Amino acid sequence: MQLLQTVTIKQVLTEKSKKELQQSYIQKKITMQKECDQLRFELKKLERTNKFSPTSLKTHFEKEINSRKEKIKLIDFQIEQLSLLPLGSEIKEQDIQAIVDVKVGDNWEKLMKEQMIIVKDGIVIEIR
């Protein structure tokens, strides 16, 4: 019988991966800032058409802009935390689903134990 099991992928922080993560965070932050600017532009454009209620329109757009501002704050926090992490730290990258074969006589506790794959600079260095 086969079961699906969640496997955690962790990345070992190296100088290279730290720079890549930092660049990724900065790029996400820039994208969020551009989206805020675009939303403000769209709001002004729609306000001029008079097709929508100004208060509900403004409320909707402010909600969207504030949502992105919160994401920017989170990204700033992640950048700050990344700078504090020492090289060699393990960072959870993602969870994936794996197929596990289960046979009569298998050790259930061992099968259900959390599985992990450790990656360093794009190379699998350990499977736990």
Secondary structure per residue as TSV (DSSP state, phi and psi in degrees):
chain	resnum	aa	ss	phi	psi
A	1	M	-	360.0	149.0
A	2	Q	E	-118.0	140.4
A	3	L	E	-124.1	154.7
A	4	L	E	-91.9	135.8
A	5	Q	E	-134.3	143.2
A	6	T	E	-81.5	130.5
A	7	V	E	-118.7	129.0
A	8	T	E	-89.0	132.0
A	9	I	E	-102.5	123.4
A	10	K	E	-117.8	144.9
A	11	Q	E	-111.4	132.4
A	12	V	E	-81.1	128.2
A	13	L	-	-76.1	117.6
A	14	T	-	-119.2	173.2
A	15	E	H	-57.0	-44.2
A	16	K	H	-64.7	-49.6
A	17	S	H	-67.3	-31.8
A	18	K	H	-64.6	-44.1
A	19	K	H	-64.5	-41.2
A	20	E	H	-64.2	-43.2
A	21	L	H	-62.9	-42.9
A	22	Q	H	-62.6	-42.9
A	23	Q	H	-62.9	-39.6
A	24	S	H	-62.4	-45.2
A	25	Y	H	-63.4	-42.9
A	26	I	H	-63.0	-40.7
A	27	Q	H	-64.6	-40.9
A	28	K	H	-62.9	-40.1
A	29	K	H	-64.1	-43.7
A	30	I	H	-61.4	-42.4
A	31	T	H	-61.0	-44.6
A	32	M	H	-63.3	-40.1
A	33	Q	H	-65.5	-39.6
A	34	K	H	-64.8	-39.4
A	35	E	H	-64.2	-38.9
A	36	C	H	-61.2	-45.6
A	37	D	H	-62.4	-41.6
A	38	Q	H	-65.1	-40.5
A	39	L	H	-64.2	-40.8
A	40	R	H	-62.5	-41.5
A	41	F	H	-62.7	-46.3
A	42	E	H	-63.1	-38.4
A	43	L	H	-60.1	-48.5
A	44	K	H	-62.9	-39.2
A	45	K	H	-64.4	-44.3
A	46	L	H	-73.0	-28.5
A	47	E	H	-63.9	-32.8
A	48	R	H	-74.2	-22.2
A	49	T	H	-77.9	-22.4
A	50	N	T	60.1	23.3
A	51	K	-	-87.0	-19.7
A	52	F	S	-122.9	158.5
A	53	S	-	-66.8	124.9
A	54	P	H	-58.4	-38.3
A	55	T	H	-71.2	-43.8
A	56	S	H	-69.2	-35.6
A	57	L	H	-62.8	-48.8
A	58	K	H	-64.2	-40.7
A	59	T	H	-60.9	-46.3
A	60	H	H	-61.7	-48.0
A	61	F	H	-68.2	-38.2
A	62	E	H	-62.9	-38.1
A	63	K	H	-61.5	-45.2
A	64	E	H	-65.7	-42.2
A	65	I	H	-65.0	-43.8
A	66	N	H	-63.6	-36.0
A	67	S	H	-60.5	-43.0
A	68	R	H	-71.1	-34.8
A	69	K	H	-64.1	-36.8
A	70	E	H	-64.7	-39.9
A	71	K	H	-64.6	-36.7
A	72	I	H	-64.5	-41.7
A	73	K	H	-61.2	-41.5
A	74	L	H	-63.5	-42.8
A	75	I	H	-63.5	-42.1
A	76	D	H	-59.3	-41.1
A	77	F	H	-63.6	-42.7
A	78	Q	H	-63.3	-40.0
A	79	I	H	-63.0	-43.1
A	80	E	H	-62.8	-45.9
A	81	Q	H	-65.6	-37.3
A	82	L	H	-61.5	-39.6
A	83	S	H	-66.8	-24.8
A	84	L	H	-84.2	-21.4
A	85	L	S	-71.9	133.8
A	86	P	-	-77.1	154.6
A	87	L	T	-62.2	143.5
A	88	G	T	97.5	-11.1
A	89	S	-	-66.6	151.2
A	90	E	E	-102.4	126.1
A	91	I	E	-114.1	130.3
A	92	K	E	-67.7	123.1
A	93	E	E	-96.6	-48.0
A	94	Q	E	-167.7	169.9
A	95	D	E	-115.7	137.2
A	96	I	E	-126.9	165.8
A	97	Q	E	-101.0	135.4
A	98	A	E	-125.9	152.4
A	99	I	E	-94.3	128.5
A	100	V	E	-116.8	130.3
A	101	D	E	-83.0	131.2
A	102	V	-	-120.5	128.0
A	103	K	-	-125.8	158.9
A	104	V	T	-59.3	132.0
A	105	G	T	97.4	-9.0
A	106	D	-	-68.5	150.8
A	107	N	-	-79.1	108.8
A	108	W	H	-61.9	-42.7
A	109	E	H	-60.0	-41.8
A	110	K	H	-66.6	-39.8
A	111	L	H	-65.2	-37.0
A	112	M	H	-88.3	-7.1
A	113	K	S	-63.5	143.1
A	114	E	-	-57.8	129.9
A	115	Q	E	-97.8	142.4
A	116	M	E	-138.4	145.5
A	117	I	E	-120.0	127.0
A	118	I	E	-104.0	126.5
A	119	V	E	-119.1	136.3
A	120	K	E	-128.8	117.1
A	121	D	T	50.4	43.6
A	122	G	T	83.4	3.7
A	123	I	E	-119.1	131.7
A	124	V	E	-70.1	121.8
A	125	I	E	-109.4	-16.2
A	126	E	E	-161.0	144.9
A	127	I	E	-123.1	120.4
A	128	R	-	-109.9	360.0
